[in-house]
């Protein structure tokens, strides 16, 4: 099972599209709003090197082999999560 984290802001259209994709595919995820959570904002910047959202991380359940996806990249997310 994969661990999925998404860094978002409340008004981000691509964030909403990504979360809709996760719901459609029954993917559980953790969400952090970088608008209000300064520590998570810094964590996102450290992982991605940018301030744009969404930033999604997909890793093994134990946190290893973390992949960072910037923006709503449906094909890349589908491949990482093993869904169509």
DOVO-475449 format. One record per atom (N, C-alpha, C): x negated, y, z negated; atom name. Coordinates in Angstrom, 3 decimals. Layout:
X  Y  Z  CA
...
END
This chain:
-0.834  -1.184  0.000  N
0.000  0.000  0.000  CA
-0.878  1.247  0.000  C
-0.484  2.230  0.780  N
-1.262  3.462  0.903  CA
-0.778  4.507  -0.102  C
-1.699  5.343  -0.526  N
-1.359  6.489  -1.359  CA
-1.342  7.702  -0.440  C
-0.223  8.431  -0.436  N
-0.050  9.578  0.453  CA
0.198  10.825  -0.392  C
-0.557  11.873  -0.083  N
-0.395  13.167  -0.761  CA
-0.228  14.221  0.312  C
0.730  15.128  0.095  N
0.917  16.239  1.030  CA
0.860  17.545  0.252  C
0.058  18.462  0.770  N
-0.056  19.814  0.213  CA
0.816  20.709  1.092  C
1.738  21.452  0.473  N
2.753  22.199  1.219  CA
2.942  23.606  0.673  C
3.761  24.361  1.418  N
4.363  25.591  0.910  CA
5.865  25.484  1.199  C
6.701  26.200  0.442  N
8.149  26.055  0.593  CA
8.702  26.435  1.967  C
8.061  27.347  2.664  N
8.612  27.843  3.932  CA
7.993  27.203  5.171  C
7.125  26.236  4.989  N
6.378  25.633  6.102  CA
7.240  24.644  6.888  C
7.491  24.964  8.158  N
8.284  24.098  9.035  CA
7.602  22.766  9.268  C
6.293  22.769  9.491  N
5.573  21.522  9.746  CA
5.519  20.633  8.502  C
5.505  21.264  7.334  N
5.573  20.497  6.087  CA
6.907  19.755  6.024  C
7.972  20.446  6.341  N
9.310  19.853  6.331  CA
9.387  18.701  7.341  C
8.838  18.905  8.526  N
8.843  17.847  9.547  CA
8.058  16.624  9.067  C
6.945  16.861  8.405  N
6.130  15.755  7.894  CA
6.899  14.981  6.832  C
7.535  15.690  5.906  N
8.305  15.021  4.848  CA
9.502  14.275  5.437  C
10.134  14.824  6.455  N
11.230  14.122  7.140  CA
10.713  12.829  7.774  C
9.541  12.883  8.383  N
8.920  11.689  8.968  CA
8.684  10.638  7.885  C
8.150  11.056  6.735  N
7.907  10.116  5.639  CA
9.217  9.471  5.181  C
10.268  10.273  5.051  N
11.572  9.731  4.632  CA
12.103  8.747  5.663  C
12.005  9.112  6.930  N
12.474  8.252  8.026  CA
11.771  6.900  8.001  C
10.492  6.902  7.636  N
9.686  5.681  7.628  CA
9.583  5.046  6.242  C
10.330  5.583  5.273  N
10.333  5.069  3.885  CA
8.931  5.061  3.270  C
8.200  6.149  3.503  N
6.850  6.316  2.952  CA
6.951  7.142  1.676  C
6.480  6.580  0.570  N
6.428  7.334  -0.683  CA
5.233  8.279  -0.638  C
5.405  9.459  -1.218  N
4.317  10.430  -1.213  CA
4.392  11.326  -2.430  C
3.264  11.931  -2.758  N
3.195  12.957  -3.795  CA
3.098  14.293  -3.081  C
3.820  15.287  -3.573  N
3.810  16.609  -2.945  CA
3.309  17.649  -3.939  C
2.439  18.529  -3.444  N
1.939  19.634  -4.246  CA
2.164  20.930  -3.488  C
2.791  21.889  -4.147  N
2.989  23.210  -3.551  CA
1.758  24.063  -3.840  C
1.029  24.407  -2.796  N
-0.181  25.208  -2.977  CA
0.140  26.689  -3.133  C
1.419  27.031  -2.997  N
1.834  28.412  -3.232  CA
1.728  28.754  -4.719  C
2.107  27.805  -5.571  N
2.154  28.069  -7.008  CA
1.069  27.350  -7.800  C
0.510  26.277  -7.263  N
-0.476  25.485  -7.991  CA
-1.882  25.821  -7.480  C
-2.551  26.702  -8.197  N
-3.862  27.203  -7.770  CA
-4.903  26.078  -7.747  C
-4.852  25.181  -8.707  N
-5.816  24.080  -8.751  CA
-5.639  23.161  -7.543  C
-4.405  22.862  -7.189  N
-4.144  21.998  -6.027  CA
-4.494  22.724  -4.735  C
-4.298  24.044  -4.698  N
-4.705  24.827  -3.524  CA
-6.208  24.684  -3.306  C
-6.982  24.813  -4.385  N
-8.440  24.678  -4.270  CA
-8.817  23.258  -3.866  C
-8.123  22.270  -4.415  N
-8.369  20.871  -4.050  CA
-8.129  20.665  -2.549  C
-7.050  21.253  -2.029  N
-6.725  21.150  -0.608  CA
-7.819  21.784  0.242  C
-8.274  22.971  -0.144  N
-9.331  23.661  0.602  CA
-10.622  22.847  0.561  C
-10.934  22.271  -0.589  N
-12.137  21.436  -0.710  CA
-12.066  20.233  0.231  C
-10.888  19.645  0.372  N
-10.720  18.454  1.218  CA
-10.690  18.803  2.703  C
-10.020  19.928  3.046  N
-9.762  20.239  4.459  CA
-10.626  21.361  5.022  C
-11.151  22.205  4.143  N
-11.929  23.339  4.601  CA
-11.073  24.489  5.126  C
-9.790  24.469  4.819  N
-8.907  25.533  5.320  CA
-7.729  25.768  4.388  C
-7.008  26.870  4.658  N
-5.840  27.237  3.852  CA
-4.523  26.835  4.509  C
-4.544  26.406  5.774  N
-3.306  26.055  6.471  CA
-2.673  24.795  5.916  C
-1.343  24.740  5.974  N
-0.595  23.563  5.537  CA
0.256  23.053  6.694  C
0.654  21.812  6.685  N
0.366  20.834  5.640  CA
-1.015  20.208  5.798  C
-1.532  19.783  4.669  N
-2.703  18.913  4.645  CA
-2.230  17.631  3.976  C
-2.476  16.515  4.648  N
-2.032  15.223  4.147  CA
-3.255  14.351  3.930  C
-3.291  13.653  2.804  N
-4.337  12.663  2.590  CA
-3.690  11.291  2.512  C
-4.335  10.337  3.162  N
-3.878  8.946  3.145  CA
-5.067  8.117  2.681  C
-4.867  7.367  1.611  N
-5.954  6.543  1.086  CA
-5.402  5.200  0.633  C
-6.317  4.314  0.300  N
-5.918  3.042  -0.289  CA
-5.311  3.333  -1.657  C
-4.569  2.392  -2.198  N
-3.892  2.593  -3.487  CA
-4.869  2.984  -4.590  C
-6.111  2.506  -4.503  N
-7.113  2.826  -5.526  CA
-7.825  4.158  -5.265  C
-7.406  4.864  -4.198  N
-7.992  6.163  -3.883  CA
-9.184  6.105  -2.942  C
-9.593  4.910  -2.540  N
-10.749  4.793  -1.644  CA
-10.329  5.012  -0.195  C
-11.319  5.217  0.660  N
-11.113  5.387  2.103  CA
-10.108  6.493  2.421  C
-10.293  7.641  1.816  N
-9.352  8.750  2.030  CA
-9.537  9.374  3.411  C
-8.437  9.500  4.124  N
-8.393  10.183  5.417  CA
-7.624  11.484  5.234  C
-8.106  12.554  5.843  N
-7.442  13.856  5.757  CA
-6.833  14.186  7.113  C
-5.538  14.515  7.094  N
-4.821  14.900  8.309  CA
-4.382  16.347  8.126  C
-4.738  17.188  9.101  N
-4.377  18.601  9.030  CA
-3.234  18.845  10.004  C
-2.128  19.381  9.490  N
-0.953  19.622  10.319  CA
-0.128  18.357  10.473  C
1.027  18.500  11.114  N
1.902  17.349  11.346  CA
1.460  16.638  12.613  C
0.606  15.630  12.430  N
0.085  14.849  13.548  CA
0.758  13.471  13.472  C
1.947  13.378  14.054  N
2.743  12.156  13.959  CA
1.989  10.902  14.416  C
1.324  10.912  15.595  N
0.613  9.690  16.016  CA
-0.477  9.265  15.034  C
-1.226  10.213  14.532  N
-2.302  9.882  13.598  CA
-1.729  9.348  12.279  C
-0.673  9.982  11.779  N
-0.050  9.513  10.541  CA
0.535  8.119  10.724  C
1.207  7.890  11.852  N
1.804  6.571  12.117  CA
0.721  5.497  12.128  C
-0.409  5.795  12.750  N
-1.511  4.835  12.809  CA
-2.080  4.565  11.410  C
-2.337  5.626  10.654  N
-2.903  5.463  9.312  CA
-1.971  4.703  8.385  C
-0.656  4.893  8.576  N
0.329  4.279  7.684  CA
0.869  2.950  8.220  C
0.480  2.583  9.427  N
0.919  1.316  9.998  CA
2.389  1.277  10.342  C
2.932  2.426  10.808  N
4.340  2.495  11.215  CA
4.407  2.962  12.667  C
5.598  2.828  13.260  N
5.768  3.281  14.644  CA
6.570  4.558  14.706  C
END
